[in-house]
Amino acid sequence: MSTQINNSIDNSNGYHNRDQSFFRYKVTSVAAKAVKNNKKVKSVVIGANVKSISNNAFYKCPALKTVKIKTTKLTKKTASKKAFKGVNKKMVIKVPKKVKKTYAKIFKGLKVK
């Protein structure tokens, strides 16, 4: 199972605005316990618009092996390794090259590539 926390979410449940287009929402954060205790999720993609990842967002997701972070907007104040508490010890976080050093500090103790 793969989860994608991408740049936007479509309101694709059949509700339209007047011009018949779907509403779009930019995903800017991953909430605490967003994927808590999910035993099936193996990979996650966090989109470029995400500015924060709350503590315990991926709490106790033992099958989680890969997290690809596309955003360059995370800071020590908006993310920490506590977001990945209780995940697989072999989990790898893939990040953009230009923020690798910064993200390695933010997610200290986790494998950041």
N, CA, C and O atoms as CSV, one atom per row, in Angstrom:
chain,resi,resn,atom,element,x,y,z
A,1,MET,N,N,0.842,-1.178,0.000
A,1,MET,CA,C,0.000,0.000,0.000
A,1,MET,C,C,0.884,1.236,0.000
A,1,MET,O,O,1.877,1.294,0.726
A,2,SER,N,N,0.539,2.192,-0.785
A,2,SER,CA,C,1.298,3.433,-0.897
A,2,SER,C,C,0.371,4.614,-0.640
A,2,SER,O,O,-0.780,4.615,-1.076
A,3,THR,N,N,0.869,5.601,0.058
A,3,THR,CA,C,0.090,6.797,0.352
A,3,THR,C,C,0.789,7.996,-0.239
A,3,THR,O,O,2.010,8.115,-0.138
A,4,GLN,N,N,0.037,8.882,-0.852
A,4,GLN,CA,C,0.635,10.075,-1.436
A,4,GLN,C,C,-0.021,11.310,-0.835
A,4,GLN,O,O,-1.220,11.541,-0.992
A,5,ILE,N,N,0.795,12.096,-0.144
A,5,ILE,CA,C,0.330,13.358,0.417
A,5,ILE,C,C,0.866,14.405,-0.537
A,5,ILE,O,O,1.945,14.962,-0.336
A,6,ASN,N,N,0.104,14.659,-1.563
A,6,ASN,CA,C,0.600,15.412,-2.706
A,6,ASN,C,C,0.302,16.896,-2.594
A,6,ASN,O,O,-0.057,17.385,-1.523
A,7,ASN,N,N,0.448,17.593,-3.676
A,7,ASN,CA,C,0.294,19.040,-3.699
A,7,ASN,C,C,-1.136,19.519,-3.527
A,7,ASN,O,O,-1.355,20.624,-3.031
A,8,SER,N,N,-2.115,18.717,-3.923
A,8,SER,CA,C,-3.499,19.163,-3.791
A,8,SER,C,C,-4.428,17.975,-3.664
A,8,SER,O,O,-4.073,16.845,-4.001
A,9,ILE,N,N,-5.613,18.247,-3.177
A,9,ILE,CA,C,-6.642,17.223,-3.054
A,9,ILE,C,C,-7.850,17.718,-3.828
A,9,ILE,O,O,-8.247,18.875,-3.696
A,10,ASP,N,N,-8.430,16.852,-4.629
A,10,ASP,CA,C,-9.642,17.214,-5.356
A,10,ASP,C,C,-10.853,16.824,-4.529
A,10,ASP,O,O,-10.853,15.793,-3.857
A,11,ASN,N,N,-11.871,17.645,-4.581
A,11,ASN,CA,C,-13.146,17.301,-3.987
A,11,ASN,C,C,-13.890,16.510,-5.053
A,11,ASN,O,O,-14.743,17.057,-5.752
A,12,SER,N,N,-13.576,15.243,-5.179
A,12,SER,CA,C,-14.101,14.447,-6.288
A,12,SER,C,C,-15.267,13.565,-5.864
A,12,SER,O,O,-15.465,12.483,-6.415
A,13,ASN,N,N,-16.038,14.027,-4.886
A,13,ASN,CA,C,-17.184,13.242,-4.445
A,13,ASN,C,C,-18.467,13.622,-5.184
A,13,ASN,O,O,-19.563,13.262,-4.754
A,14,GLY,N,N,-18.331,14.342,-6.285
A,14,GLY,CA,C,-19.486,14.663,-7.097
A,14,GLY,C,C,-20.053,16.049,-6.893
A,14,GLY,O,O,-20.932,16.466,-7.647
A,15,TYR,N,N,-19.581,16.773,-5.899
A,15,TYR,CA,C,-20.066,18.129,-5.671
A,15,TYR,C,C,-19.256,19.109,-6.496
A,15,TYR,O,O,-18.026,19.088,-6.464
A,16,HIS,N,N,-19.932,19.955,-7.222
A,16,HIS,CA,C,-19.284,20.915,-8.113
A,16,HIS,C,C,-19.662,22.331,-7.700
A,16,HIS,O,O,-20.678,22.552,-7.043
A,17,ASN,N,N,-18.824,23.285,-8.098
A,17,ASN,CA,C,-19.253,24.675,-7.961
A,17,ASN,C,C,-20.002,25.053,-9.232
A,17,ASN,O,O,-20.234,24.194,-10.083
A,18,ARG,N,N,-20.381,26.302,-9.376
A,18,ARG,CA,C,-21.236,26.698,-10.501
A,18,ARG,C,C,-20.654,26.420,-11.877
A,18,ARG,O,O,-21.397,26.092,-12.802
A,19,ASP,N,N,-19.345,26.545,-12.034
A,19,ASP,CA,C,-18.773,26.329,-13.368
A,19,ASP,C,C,-18.409,24.861,-13.609
A,19,ASP,O,O,-17.657,24.550,-14.532
A,20,GLN,N,N,-18.935,23.974,-12.791
A,20,GLN,CA,C,-18.767,22.532,-12.944
A,20,GLN,C,C,-17.345,22.032,-12.726
A,20,GLN,O,O,-17.033,20.899,-13.093
A,21,SER,N,N,-16.482,22.845,-12.142
A,21,SER,CA,C,-15.128,22.364,-11.852
A,21,SER,C,C,-15.057,21.909,-10.396
A,21,SER,O,O,-15.833,22.362,-9.554
A,22,PHE,N,N,-14.142,21.030,-10.120
A,22,PHE,CA,C,-13.967,20.540,-8.758
A,22,PHE,C,C,-13.215,21.566,-7.923
A,22,PHE,O,O,-12.408,22.335,-8.446
A,23,PHE,N,N,-13.481,21.571,-6.642
A,23,PHE,CA,C,-12.697,22.382,-5.722
A,23,PHE,C,C,-11.341,21.716,-5.541
A,23,PHE,O,O,-11.253,20.489,-5.553
A,24,ARG,N,N,-10.285,22.502,-5.374
A,24,ARG,CA,C,-8.950,21.959,-5.122
A,24,ARG,C,C,-8.421,22.578,-3.840
A,24,ARG,O,O,-8.616,23.765,-3.580
A,25,TYR,N,N,-7.752,21.762,-3.049
A,25,TYR,CA,C,-7.171,22.224,-1.798
A,25,TYR,C,C,-5.696,21.868,-1.784
A,25,TYR,O,O,-5.328,20.732,-2.083
A,26,LYS,N,N,-4.854,22.822,-1.439
A,26,LYS,CA,C,-3.428,22.542,-1.311
A,26,LYS,C,C,-3.170,21.897,0.042
A,26,LYS,O,O,-3.629,22.386,1.074
A,27,VAL,N,N,-2.437,20.805,0.027
A,27,VAL,CA,C,-2.049,20.144,1.265
A,27,VAL,C,C,-0.812,20.857,1.778
A,27,VAL,O,O,0.220,20.881,1.106
A,28,THR,N,N,-0.913,21.445,2.982
A,28,THR,CA,C,0.203,22.209,3.534
A,28,THR,C,C,0.759,21.608,4.815
A,28,THR,O,O,1.787,22.063,5.316
A,29,SER,N,N,0.087,20.583,5.355
A,29,SER,CA,C,0.601,19.959,6.573
A,29,SER,C,C,0.132,18.515,6.677
A,29,SER,O,O,-0.858,18.112,6.065
A,30,VAL,N,N,0.874,17.753,7.472
A,30,VAL,CA,C,0.492,16.385,7.796
A,30,VAL,C,C,0.185,16.401,9.290
A,30,VAL,O,O,1.065,16.685,10.103
A,31,ALA,N,N,-1.040,16.102,9.645
A,31,ALA,CA,C,-1.503,16.211,11.029
A,31,ALA,C,C,-0.950,15.102,11.913
A,31,ALA,O,O,-0.519,14.056,11.428
A,32,ALA,N,N,-0.969,15.346,13.208
A,32,ALA,CA,C,-0.591,14.332,14.185
A,32,ALA,C,C,-1.499,13.118,14.003
A,32,ALA,O,O,-2.711,13.257,13.835
A,33,LYS,N,N,-0.911,11.946,14.039
A,33,LYS,CA,C,-1.632,10.671,13.928
A,33,LYS,C,C,-2.350,10.498,12.591
A,33,LYS,O,O,-3.318,9.743,12.507
A,34,ALA,N,N,-1.893,11.182,11.553
A,34,ALA,CA,C,-2.525,11.108,10.233
A,34,ALA,C,C,-2.569,9.684,9.689
A,34,ALA,O,O,-3.542,9.296,9.042
A,35,VAL,N,N,-1.535,8.915,9.945
A,35,VAL,CA,C,-1.461,7.545,9.433
A,35,VAL,C,C,-1.200,6.582,10.600
A,35,VAL,O,O,-0.662,5.494,10.393
A,36,LYS,N,N,-1.568,6.967,11.791
A,36,LYS,CA,C,-1.296,6.207,13.017
A,36,LYS,C,C,-1.758,4.752,12.915
A,36,LYS,O,O,-2.862,4.461,12.455
A,37,ASN,N,N,-0.883,3.853,13.356
A,37,ASN,CA,C,-1.162,2.414,13.447
A,37,ASN,C,C,-1.530,1.754,12.122
A,37,ASN,O,O,-2.151,0.691,12.125
A,38,ASN,N,N,-1.169,2.345,11.009
A,38,ASN,CA,C,-1.454,1.736,9.717
A,38,ASN,C,C,-0.408,0.658,9.464
A,38,ASN,O,O,0.769,0.959,9.270
A,39,LYS,N,N,-0.834,-0.573,9.467
A,39,LYS,CA,C,0.072,-1.718,9.328
A,39,LYS,C,C,0.376,-2.050,7.866
A,39,LYS,O,O,1.246,-2.876,7.593
A,40,LYS,N,N,-0.333,-1.416,6.921
A,40,LYS,CA,C,-0.187,-1.756,5.505
A,40,LYS,C,C,0.626,-0.757,4.693
A,40,LYS,O,O,1.209,-1.128,3.674
A,41,VAL,N,N,0.679,0.502,5.120
A,41,VAL,CA,C,1.359,1.520,4.313
A,41,VAL,C,C,2.861,1.230,4.257
A,41,VAL,O,O,3.517,1.075,5.287
A,42,LYS,N,N,3.391,1.159,3.024
A,42,LYS,CA,C,4.806,0.829,2.811
A,42,LYS,C,C,5.615,2.034,2.355
A,42,LYS,O,O,6.812,2.122,2.629
A,43,SER,N,N,4.964,2.963,1.661
A,43,SER,CA,C,5.680,4.148,1.191
A,43,SER,C,C,4.764,5.363,1.224
A,43,SER,O,O,3.544,5.253,1.100
A,44,VAL,N,N,5.387,6.525,1.395
A,44,VAL,CA,C,4.647,7.781,1.471
A,44,VAL,C,C,5.385,8.820,0.642
A,44,VAL,O,O,6.614,8.883,0.676
A,45,VAL,N,N,4.648,9.635,-0.101
A,45,VAL,CA,C,5.213,10.773,-0.816
A,45,VAL,C,C,4.582,12.024,-0.215
A,45,VAL,O,O,3.360,12.172,-0.201
A,46,ILE,N,N,5.428,12.918,0.281
A,46,ILE,CA,C,4.963,14.176,0.860
A,46,ILE,C,C,5.249,15.273,-0.160
A,46,ILE,O,O,6.402,15.500,-0.527
A,47,GLY,N,N,4.206,15.947,-0.613
A,47,GLY,CA,C,4.288,16.906,-1.711
A,47,GLY,C,C,5.032,18.194,-1.411
A,47,GLY,O,O,5.395,18.475,-0.269
A,48,ALA,N,N,5.247,18.963,-2.453
A,48,ALA,CA,C,6.064,20.177,-2.404
A,48,ALA,C,C,5.433,21.330,-1.636
A,48,ALA,O,O,6.145,22.253,-1.242
A,49,ASN,N,N,4.129,21.312,-1.412
A,49,ASN,CA,C,3.466,22.403,-0.688
A,49,ASN,C,C,3.432,22.205,0.822
A,49,ASN,O,O,3.035,23.114,1.551
A,50,VAL,N,N,3.835,21.052,1.297
A,50,VAL,CA,C,3.764,20.753,2.732
A,50,VAL,C,C,4.795,21.579,3.489
A,50,VAL,O,O,5.979,21.587,3.152
A,51,LYS,N,N,4.317,22.278,4.529
A,51,LYS,CA,C,5.180,23.142,5.340
A,51,LYS,C,C,5.419,22.584,6.737
A,51,LYS,O,O,6.318,23.046,7.440
A,52,SER,N,N,4.615,21.583,7.152
A,52,SER,CA,C,4.810,21.010,8.483
A,52,SER,C,C,4.363,19.551,8.535
A,52,SER,O,O,3.436,19.132,7.843
A,53,ILE,N,N,5.057,18.801,9.381
A,53,ILE,CA,C,4.705,17.412,9.659
A,53,ILE,C,C,4.646,17.298,11.178
A,53,ILE,O,O,5.661,17.458,11.856
A,54,SER,N,N,3.467,17.025,11.708
A,54,SER,CA,C,3.276,16.989,13.158
A,54,SER,C,C,3.876,15.737,13.780
A,54,SER,O,O,4.058,14.718,13.114
A,55,ASN,N,N,4.181,15.834,15.078
A,55,ASN,CA,C,4.676,14.679,15.817
A,55,ASN,C,C,3.666,13.543,15.718
A,55,ASN,O,O,2.456,13.770,15.711
A,56,ASN,N,N,4.174,12.331,15.642
A,56,ASN,CA,C,3.368,11.108,15.585
A,56,ASN,C,C,2.500,10.991,14.335
A,56,ASN,O,O,1.548,10.211,14.328
A,57,ALA,N,N,2.799,11.736,13.291
A,57,ALA,CA,C,2.017,11.658,12.052
A,57,ALA,C,C,2.016,10.237,11.489
A,57,ALA,O,O,1.011,9.782,10.944
A,58,PHE,N,N,3.140,9.543,11.622
A,58,PHE,CA,C,3.270,8.182,11.096
A,58,PHE,C,C,3.532,7.195,12.234
A,58,PHE,O,O,4.232,6.200,12.048
A,59,TYR,N,N,2.977,7.469,13.395
A,59,TYR,CA,C,3.195,6.679,14.609
A,59,TYR,C,C,2.809,5.219,14.405
A,59,TYR,O,O,1.713,4.905,13.942
A,60,LYS,N,N,3.729,4.346,14.761
A,60,LYS,CA,C,3.535,2.891,14.702
A,60,LYS,C,C,3.050,2.404,13.334
A,60,LYS,O,O,2.012,1.750,13.223
A,61,CYS,N,N,3.811,2.731,12.316
A,61,CYS,CA,C,3.571,2.211,10.963
A,61,CYS,C,C,4.730,1.269,10.650
A,61,CYS,O,O,5.678,1.669,9.974
A,62,PRO,N,N,4.672,0.028,11.127
A,62,PRO,CA,C,5.813,-0.879,11.037
A,62,PRO,C,C,6.214,-1.281,9.622
A,62,PRO,O,O,7.367,-1.655,9.405
A,63,ALA,N,N,5.314,-1.219,8.666
A,63,ALA,CA,C,5.634,-1.614,7.290
A,63,ALA,C,C,6.231,-0.464,6.477
A,63,ALA,O,O,6.696,-0.674,5.357
A,64,LEU,N,N,6.220,0.750,7.035
A,64,LEU,CA,C,6.703,1.923,6.304
A,64,LEU,C,C,8.203,1.812,6.042
A,64,LEU,O,O,9.009,1.795,6.972
A,65,LYS,N,N,8.561,1.738,4.765
A,65,LYS,CA,C,9.961,1.550,4.375
A,65,LYS,C,C,10.564,2.783,3.704
A,65,LYS,O,O,11.761,3.039,3.836
A,66,THR,N,N,9.736,3.551,2.983
A,66,THR,CA,C,10.241,4.689,2.218
A,66,THR,C,C,9.323,5.899,2.374
A,66,THR,O,O,8.104,5.797,2.239
A,67,VAL,N,N,9.939,7.042,2.662
A,67,VAL,CA,C,9.218,8.310,2.693
A,67,VAL,C,C,9.955,9.243,1.741
A,67,VAL,O,O,11.136,9.528,1.937
A,68,LYS,N,N,9.263,9.716,0.715
A,68,LYS,CA,C,9.868,10.669,-0.217
A,68,LYS,C,C,9.285,12.040,0.099
A,68,LYS,O,O,8.077,12.255,-0.009
A,69,ILE,N,N,10.157,12.961,0.489
A,69,ILE,CA,C,9.731,14.315,0.820
A,69,ILE,C,C,10.129,15.236,-0.325
A,69,ILE,O,O,11.316,15.423,-0.591
A,70,LYS,N,N,9.136,15.814,-1.005
A,70,LYS,CA,C,9.399,16.705,-2.138
A,70,LYS,C,C,9.543,18.162,-1.705
A,70,LYS,O,O,10.137,18.967,-2.422
A,71,THR,N,N,9.003,18.500,-0.542
A,71,THR,CA,C,9.034,19.883,-0.084
A,71,THR,C,C,10.416,20.293,0.415
A,71,THR,O,O,11.181,19.472,0.920
A,72,THR,N,N,10.714,21.574,0.261
A,72,THR,CA,C,11.952,22.142,0.806
A,72,THR,C,C,11.606,23.155,1.896
A,72,THR,O,O,12.454,23.955,2.293
A,73,LYS,N,N,10.369,23.123,2.376
A,73,LYS,CA,C,9.850,24.140,3.287
A,73,LYS,C,C,9.843,23.734,4.762
A,73,LYS,O,O,9.362,24.498,5.599
A,74,LEU,N,N,10.360,22.562,5.095
A,74,LEU,CA,C,10.349,22.118,6.491
A,74,LEU,C,C,11.495,22.747,7.272
A,74,LEU,O,O,12.575,22.982,6.728
A,75,THR,N,N,11.252,23.018,8.555
A,75,THR,CA,C,12.275,23.554,9.452
A,75,THR,C,C,12.253,22.753,10.748
A,75,THR,O,O,11.390,21.895,10.935
A,76,LYS,N,N,13.197,23.029,11.639
A,76,LYS,CA,C,13.207,22.345,12.936
A,76,LYS,C,C,11.945,22.644,13.740
A,76,LYS,O,O,11.540,21.839,14.579
A,77,LYS,N,N,11.332,23.777,13.493
A,77,LYS,CA,C,10.104,24.140,14.206
A,77,LYS,C,C,8.864,23.472,13.622
A,77,LYS,O,O,7.856,23.326,14.313
A,78,THR,N,N,8.929,23.067,12.358
A,78,THR,CA,C,7.737,22.530,11.702
A,78,THR,C,C,7.788,21.026,11.457
A,78,THR,O,O,6.829,20.452,10.940
A,79,ALA,N,N,8.895,20.382,11.823
A,79,ALA,CA,C,9.019,18.931,11.644
A,79,ALA,C,C,10.086,18.386,12.587
A,79,ALA,O,O,10.994,19.107,13.000
A,80,SER,N,N,9.963,17.104,12.920
A,80,SER,CA,C,10.992,16.451,13.731
A,80,SER,C,C,10.919,14.949,13.525
A,80,SER,O,O,9.982,14.432,12.917
A,81,LYS,N,N,11.927,14.259,14.045
A,81,LYS,CA,C,11.933,12.805,13.895
A,81,LYS,C,C,10.793,12.161,14.675
A,81,LYS,O,O,10.465,10.999,14.435
A,82,LYS,N,N,10.183,12.894,15.606
A,82,LYS,CA,C,9.048,12.370,16.368
A,82,LYS,C,C,7.853,12.063,15.465
A,82,LYS,O,O,6.956,11.317,15.858
A,83,ALA,N,N,7.838,12.627,14.273
A,83,ALA,CA,C,6.769,12.336,13.314
A,83,ALA,C,C,6.798,10.865,12.903
A,83,ALA,O,O,5.779,10.304,12.501
A,84,PHE,N,N,7.973,10.247,13.007
A,84,PHE,CA,C,8.163,8.870,12.557
A,84,PHE,C,C,8.419,7.913,13.719
A,84,PHE,O,O,9.093,6.898,13.548
A,85,LYS,N,N,7.895,8.226,14.882
A,85,LYS,CA,C,8.070,7.396,16.069
A,85,LYS,C,C,7.392,6.037,15.870
A,85,LYS,O,O,6.230,5.961,15.470
A,86,GLY,N,N,8.137,4.972,16.156
A,86,GLY,CA,C,7.568,3.635,16.080
A,86,GLY,C,C,7.499,3.031,14.688
A,86,GLY,O,O,6.768,2.064,14.471
A,87,VAL,N,N,8.254,3.589,13.733
A,87,VAL,CA,C,8.259,3.023,12.378
A,87,VAL,C,C,9.372,1.989,12.240
A,87,VAL,O,O,10.174,1.798,13.154
A,88,ASN,N,N,9.408,1.335,11.101
A,88,ASN,CA,C,10.437,0.351,10.780
A,88,ASN,C,C,11.825,0.985,10.907
A,88,ASN,O,O,12.052,2.075,10.384
A,89,LYS,N,N,12.734,0.328,11.583
A,89,LYS,CA,C,14.090,0.862,11.803
A,89,LYS,C,C,14.868,1.029,10.497
A,89,LYS,O,O,15.821,1.807,10.445
A,90,LYS,N,N,14.477,0.314,9.448
A,90,LYS,CA,C,15.168,0.389,8.158
A,90,LYS,C,C,14.553,1.436,7.225
A,90,LYS,O,O,14.975,1.564,6.075
A,91,MET,N,N,13.569,2.175,7.708
A,91,MET,CA,C,12.908,3.177,6.876
A,91,MET,C,C,13.907,4.217,6.365
A,91,MET,O,O,14.803,4.646,7.093
A,92,VAL,N,N,13.737,4.613,5.107
A,92,VAL,CA,C,14.607,5.607,4.471
A,92,VAL,C,C,13.762,6.820,4.098
A,92,VAL,O,O,12.657,6.682,3.573
A,93,ILE,N,N,14.296,8.018,4.375
A,93,ILE,CA,C,13.642,9.262,3.986
A,93,ILE,C,C,14.433,9.852,2.825
A,93,ILE,O,O,15.602,10.208,2.979
A,94,LYS,N,N,13.790,9.954,1.659
A,94,LYS,CA,C,14.437,10.529,0.476
A,94,LYS,C,C,14.026,11.997,0.375
A,94,LYS,O,O,12.842,12.329,0.420
A,95,VAL,N,N,15.031,12.874,0.237
A,95,VAL,CA,C,14.780,14.320,0.244
A,95,VAL,C,C,15.475,14.997,-0.934
A,95,VAL,O,O,16.384,14.417,-1.529
A,96,PRO,N,N,15.057,16.226,-1.280
A,96,PRO,CA,C,15.755,16.974,-2.336
A,96,PRO,C,C,17.207,17.255,-1.928
A,96,PRO,O,O,17.482,17.533,-0.760
A,97,LYS,N,N,18.123,17.184,-2.883
A,97,LYS,CA,C,19.553,17.370,-2.600
A,97,LYS,C,C,19.861,18.675,-1.886
A,97,LYS,O,O,20.692,18.702,-0.978
A,98,LYS,N,N,19.199,19.766,-2.287
A,98,LYS,CA,C,19.550,21.072,-1.731
A,98,LYS,C,C,19.196,21.230,-0.251
A,98,LYS,O,O,19.663,22.170,0.393
A,99,VAL,N,N,18.381,20.327,0.295
A,99,VAL,CA,C,18.033,20.412,1.717
A,99,VAL,C,C,18.461,19.169,2.502
A,99,VAL,O,O,18.061,18.988,3.653
A,100,LYS,N,N,19.260,18.330,1.885
A,100,LYS,CA,C,19.654,17.077,2.533
A,100,LYS,C,C,20.337,17.316,3.879
A,100,LYS,O,O,20.011,16.650,4.861
A,101,LYS,N,N,21.263,18.243,3.933
A,101,LYS,CA,C,22.000,18.519,5.166
A,101,LYS,C,C,21.054,19.026,6.264
A,101,LYS,O,O,21.136,18.592,7.413
A,102,THR,N,N,20.177,19.929,5.902
A,102,THR,CA,C,19.206,20.480,6.854
A,102,THR,C,C,18.250,19.402,7.348
A,102,THR,O,O,17.990,19.297,8.547
A,103,TYR,N,N,17.732,18.607,6.426
A,103,TYR,CA,C,16.777,17.567,6.801
A,103,TYR,C,C,17.446,16.452,7.603
A,103,TYR,O,O,16.799,15.830,8.445
A,104,ALA,N,N,18.719,16.193,7.356
A,104,ALA,CA,C,19.451,15.202,8.153
A,104,ALA,C,C,19.508,15.644,9.613
A,104,ALA,O,O,19.461,14.810,10.516
A,105,LYS,N,N,19.608,16.947,9.846
A,105,LYS,CA,C,19.595,17.483,11.218
A,105,LYS,C,C,18.195,17.399,11.822
A,105,LYS,O,O,18.034,17.033,12.987
A,106,ILE,N,N,17.194,17.737,11.030
A,106,ILE,CA,C,15.809,17.690,11.513
A,106,ILE,C,C,15.417,16.267,11.892
A,106,ILE,O,O,14.810,16.042,12.939
A,107,PHE,N,N,15.765,15.313,11.039
A,107,PHE,CA,C,15.391,13.919,11.253
A,107,PHE,C,C,16.573,13.106,11.780
A,107,PHE,O,O,16.764,11.954,11.388
A,108,LYS,N,N,17.355,13.700,12.656
A,108,LYS,CA,C,18.562,13.079,13.217
A,108,LYS,C,C,18.242,11.693,13.784
A,108,LYS,O,O,17.273,11.510,14.521
A,109,GLY,N,N,19.082,10.732,13.418
A,109,GLY,CA,C,18.890,9.364,13.869
A,109,GLY,C,C,18.133,8.502,12.875
A,109,GLY,O,O,18.102,7.279,13.011
A,110,LEU,N,N,17.520,9.127,11.874
A,110,LEU,CA,C,16.826,8.396,10.819
A,110,LEU,C,C,17.681,8.427,9.557
A,110,LEU,O,O,18.538,9.299,9.410
A,111,LYS,N,N,17.456,7.485,8.649
A,111,LYS,CA,C,18.235,7.419,7.407
A,111,LYS,C,C,17.687,8.416,6.393
A,111,LYS,O,O,16.608,8.224,5.833
A,112,VAL,N,N,18.451,9.485,6.167
A,112,VAL,CA,C,18.054,10.521,5.207
A,112,VAL,C,C,18.971,10.427,4.004
A,112,VAL,O,O,20.192,10.505,4.139
A,113,LYS,N,N,18.378,10.258,2.816
A,113,LYS,CA,C,19.165,10.144,1.578
A,113,LYS,C,C,18.704,11.169,0.578
A,113,LYS,O,O,19.240,11.238,-0.528
